[in-house]
Amino acid sequence: MRLKTKTMGGWLALAVVLDAVAGGHARIAAADTIIVWTERGTTTSVEGEFTSGPTGGLLRLSGATGAMEIPLDPARVVRIIRKATPAATPSAAKATPSASPAPGAIGEQPPLGTRPLPTPPVGVPTTPRPLATPPPNMSVMPYPTATPMSGVTPAIGTPLPAPTAAPAIVPPTTTPPPLAPRPPVPSPARSLTPASIAERLAKQDWTVFSDLLDRALSEDVLPFLIGIPLFIVVFWAIPNKLLYALARRGDVGASIWVLRVKWLGIFALLGYLAGKIRVPRRTKSRCPICNKAIDDPDEYADFNFYVCPHCGENITPVYDLNSYMQHLIGQLDREVHQRRAKRPELVTEKDATTKLVRAIITQAIRSRASDIHIDTSAEGAIVRQRVDGVLLDMLALPKSVVPSVVSAIKVMAKLDIAERRIPQDGKFSTWVDRNDIDVRVNTSPAMHGEKVSMRLLDKRAITVGPAGLGLEGQNLALFDQAIHRPHGMLIVTGPAGSGKSTTLYVALNVINTGEKNIITLEDPIEYEMKGLTQMQVNPAVNFTFATGLRTIVRQDPNVIMVGEIRDKETAEMAIESAITGHLLMTTMHTIDTTTVFTRLTDMGIDSRRYASALALIVAQRLVRVNCGECRRPYAPDPRQLEQLHLLQSAKDIVFLKGYGCARCLETGYYGRTGLFEILAPDREIIAMLEQNLPASRIREAVRRKGMRNIREEGVLKVMRGQTTIEEVIRATT
């Protein structure tokens, strides 16, 4: 007999067959294999005889002298596998004496286990094996019991009563009721706590991984395990790769959106695709005044798309500068690909490259940028602009366009375009929005090409007076008095990028009335000013600050401006010029006013020598100013208030902060102003310098006289709503 089952669903049929075999009531014969369907969807296979009728079916388990019948629901019988081997008969058991079974054996049929059932010892009473019962959590329909046939000696069990006529088993006349639905039996759960997992791994029980997978699948974790990586790939990875690939191939729209894909993800790709959808225009855009076409961007002068290129009247712009730059980049990329395809080079390439460089500079000037950086990479180049001291992304250039743009900048700055191994410096001037802009260029070799840095020098920045720099009150009066002195030494100090040179140029612009001979010695010359004699040092021919000062004093100057004091020789010449009746202006790199004395002492200059020559020392920093259109009150961090000693008086102050708008490029700040610390030596300070006292003692003396330091100047501007606490802490820390 062959029995098959995988779950508890086939318990009923198995219980009948096992009971019949164990109790010795019947001898099982080989017949058909009947597969019975269960509630759990699994199958149970038994061997026996099966007959089907209109109202049901019977499973006959035949033996040597009799048989037992079990009614089955035909709806549960899936199929009958017919065997070719004929059913065994009782006569088969008498084949040979040597092959006769032992007493109590179950005929010739294969045993249930791997070996024949053992014969109980003689004289030992045996009892029938109890009927197999299902688990307590299952409801089982009653099944018919087997009636022993007369004259049959049991193979296993106790002796049976005297043989009697076995009543015939009559099949039921009605269809047996269907089995009641049974609840699913949960499989025994294995503990999957961290401790149990570690213990099983220590025992090298690798089935823990399959258990974890089963738990993940059973608890609906699989959708999350697949969904989260899929979301990252679809939302970020694929758009990023696509836009970068298109940008490298010269797609102008992709070069714009590739800067935003790391924040917007797939929305950047959708924006790029939306930009590709072009609705054809039926009629060209025309000027409402002169009725001429205004669709050609190359017809506009100075990149001013708000003025008609024909009649000069104000119009609603058809283009903006960004779209014009995209147009130029696309044109350059097409020409590069045509040249690579061995087609005749177009003569418009040089003109388009120059226009693109001018458009980049124009866009930076209109954004109030002070510097432009072109950073090359393997994918191309990123053009960034420094606005109010902070770098902002401006444009992405395809790799095919970068060499043309860098070469065009070199040509404009009169640099060697064939030299890419060493740094080069140059300058040129351009006309932007009817203003002359000086551009100072530096190129340096990098890993993926040349890095280009352009300093934009707008002369309008030095036409403002000292008050426009941020000087006010007593500081403004002291500064104005010092720059009008006939002799003395004015030193402006601060870190790099703090606006020292701009302060000196503003002072020179104030006193440049044509009545004085003003000579400057710079490295390099930043602003070109009329009415001045400007010299640039050249160490290659031994024209340094020191040698330049020796030459300048022979030119009968009234005012001398030295770019920076870097060594002892330059410092001695500057002090000598101030003592001999010239007004000398210069810069140094120190953190405040009194550390100038320490710096000069470190250079080997005796304080008694310059004590009487000092006219004014100015230390300064730059902070960003709140945008006037988007600034609103806000509550600063109490820890920041504590740093500025404003925690106690914060309730009486209205703190303002810009939240970003189109005017300020979404930064919240528009423009910068200066924070100044001014020291004007008097007789007491001069006496302390002649006594060679330390800088700390001198600082205590000037603080007692009412000098405000840079941080206190910043606090005043915070209280007036001009800037924020964060800016003051950043600039004065």
Secondary structure, 3 states (H helix, E strand, C coil): CCCECCCHHHHHHHHHHHHHHHCCCCCCCCCEEEEEECCCCCEEEEEEEEEECCCCEEEEEECCCCEEEEEECHHHEEEEECCCCCCCCHHHHHCCCCCCCCCCCCCCCCCCCCCCCCCCCCCCCCCCCCCCCCCCCCCCCCCCCCCCCCCCCCCCCCCCCCCCCCCCCCCCCCCCCCCCCCCCCCCCCCCCCHHHHHHHHHCCCCHHHHHHHHHHHHCCCHHHHHHHHHHHHHHHHHHHHHHHHHHHCCCHHHHHHCCCHHHHCHHHHHHHHHHHCCCCCCCCCECCCCCCECCCHHHCHHHCCCECCCCCCECCCCCCHHHHHHHHHHHHHHHHHHHHCCCCCCCHHHHHHHHHHHHHHHHHHHCCEEEEEEEECCCEEEEEEEECCEEEEEEEEECCCHHHHHHHHHHHCCCCCCCCCCCEEEEEEEEECCEEEEEEEEEEEECCEEEEEEEEEEHHHHCCCHHHHCCCHHHHHHHHHHHCCCCEEEEEECCCCCCHHHHHHHHHHHHCCCCCCEEEEECCCCCCCCCCEEEECEHHHCECHHHHHHHHHHHCCCEEEECCCCCHHHHHHHHHHHHCCCEEEEEECCCCCCHHHHHHHHCCCCHHHHCCCEEEEEEEEEEEEECCCCEEECCCCHHHHHHCCCCCCHHHCCCEEECCCCCCCCCCEEEEEEEEEEECCCHHHHHHHHCCCCHHHHHHHHHHCCCCCHHHHHHHHHHCCCCCHHHHHHHHC
